[in-house]
């Protein structure tokens, strides 16, 4: 009969260690946690960049809807208002959803993918309309008797800083009267 081998003695497969110690395992887990903590903000910014691109696309579609409205209404911008979260203030006039819904491809055009405050559900749109342009002639924009070129004045913009994770200068998207889109608001009058 063969003698039983000592369970405490290393096997003949090798004289090295067979398992990780608890300290080694904790060090590896700590390194993985540090790497993950460095990676998560980058992933979040990347995901937000994708949502921001969807938001820019929606603003572009709203610009097209606005152009179609202007063509049908003797080159004048609509009279519409940004509906507030305060329902008492919503009796001023029609919202942009009511005015532009026939010109927009779908109701989702009014929803920013980054609208985490549910402003779309509360007010009907994630975007605001520059009501100072109500009824203005599209080719001659004036606000407070200051004339503006179409590339200087925004018509639609995010209701809040939905994209703040991308930085302060990219927190809000703006659609200007000439159809270009920017993340930074620049308003300057001309005389």
N, C-alpha and C positions, 0 to 999 in steps of 0.2 A: 504494500500500500504506500502511496505517495504521501509525503508529509504536506500538510496545508501550508500555503505561503503566508507570511506575516502581512496582514492588511496595512500595516503602517510603513512597511518597507516599499520603496519605489519599485515599480515593475521593471521587467527587463527591456521594456520598449524604449526607455531613455531615462537618464538620470535627472533630467530637467523638471521644472515645475509643470504640473498638470492643469492648474486653474488660476484664475485671477484672484488676487486678494481683494478684500473689501475696499481698501484704500485706493487701489488701482481702478477699480470699478467706479468709485465715486469721482476720481479725477477725470476719467473719460466722460462721465455724465456731465460734469461741470463744464468741460470743454465743449461738448455738444450744446449745452444750454447757452453758453456765451456766443457760439456761432449762430445759433437760431435767433438769439436776441438781436444780433447784428443784421440778420437776413430779413426778419419780419417787417421792419420799416421800409426796406427797399421793395418788398413784395406789395405792401400797402400802397406805396407811391405809384407803382406800376399799374396796379388795379385801378387806382384813381385816375391815372392818365387815360385808361381805356374808357372809363365812365365819362370823363371830361370830353373825350372825342365824340361820344354819343350826344352829350349836351350841345357841343358845337354843331353837330349835324342837325339837331332839333332847332337851334337858333337859325341855322341856314334855311330850314324848311319854313320857319315862321317868316323869314324875310321874303321868301317866294310867295307865301300866302298874302303878305302885306302888299307886294308888288301887284298881285292879281286884283286885290281889293282896290288899289289906287287906279289901275287901268279901268275898272268898272265904275269908278266914281269921280270922273272928270278930273283926274290927277290930284285929288285931295286925300290926305291921310284920314283915317277913321277917327270918330270921337268915341273913345272907349277908356275904361278905367281899370286900374289894377285892383282887383278885389282883395280886401284886407282879411286878416284873421278875425277882426272885429266885425261881426255880422251887421251891426248898426250902421257902419260906414259904407256898406255895399249897396245902398239905395241911391248913390250918386248917379250912376248910369250903367250902361252895359259893360260887361267884362270883355276882355280880348277873346276869350273862348267863345262867347256869344257872337261876337262880330266876325271873327275869322274862321270859325269852325267849318263853314261851307268851302273855304279856300284851302284849308289844311288837309293833308293826306289822311290823318287819323287823330284821335284825341290824345294819343301818346306823344305827339309832337309837343304838347304843352307840359310834359313831365321830364324833368332832368333826372337822369339815372342816379345822380349823387344826392338827390333830395332826401336826406335822412331825417328831416324834420316833418315830413308828410305835408308840406305846404301845398302840393298838388291836390291831395285829398281834401284839405281844408278850404282852399281858395279857388281850386279849379285849374291852377297853373303854377309851375315852379318859376316862371319868368314874370318880370315886371315890364310894363309898357311905359314909355316916357310920355305921360299924359300932357306935358307941356307942348307936345306936337299935335294935339287934337285939332282936327279940321284944317291944319296947315296945308298949303299947296306943296306938293312933294318936291318941286324944283326950286322953291324959294323958302327955305326953312328959317323961321325967326323964333327966338325965345327971348322974352322980355326985351323986345325991340332990338336985339342983337341978331345980326345975320350970321348964319353958319353954312359952311360947305358941308355936303353930305358925308364926307369922310371925317368930320369933326364931331358929329352928334350921334349918340347912341339912341336906338329906338327900342330895343329889347335888351334885357340883362337878367342875370340870375337874381332871384329875390334875396338870397343870402350867400354867404361865403361857403358854398358847397364844396369847393375844391381847395380849401385852406391847407390841406396836407401837402399840396404841391408847392406851397410858399405863398407869402402875402401878395406878391405881384400877379399870381395866377389863381387867386381865390375865387374871382368872379369873372364870368365870361360876358362880353358885350357884343351885340350886333349893331353896327353903325348903319346910317341911312344909305350909304352907298353899297351896302351888302358885305363889307368886310367884317371880320370877327377878330376881336382882340381880347386879351385877358386884362389889360390895363386901361382904365378910363382916362381919356384926355379930352377935355372940353375947353375950347378956346374960341372966342367970338372973333368975327372979322368986321371991319368997318368999311 
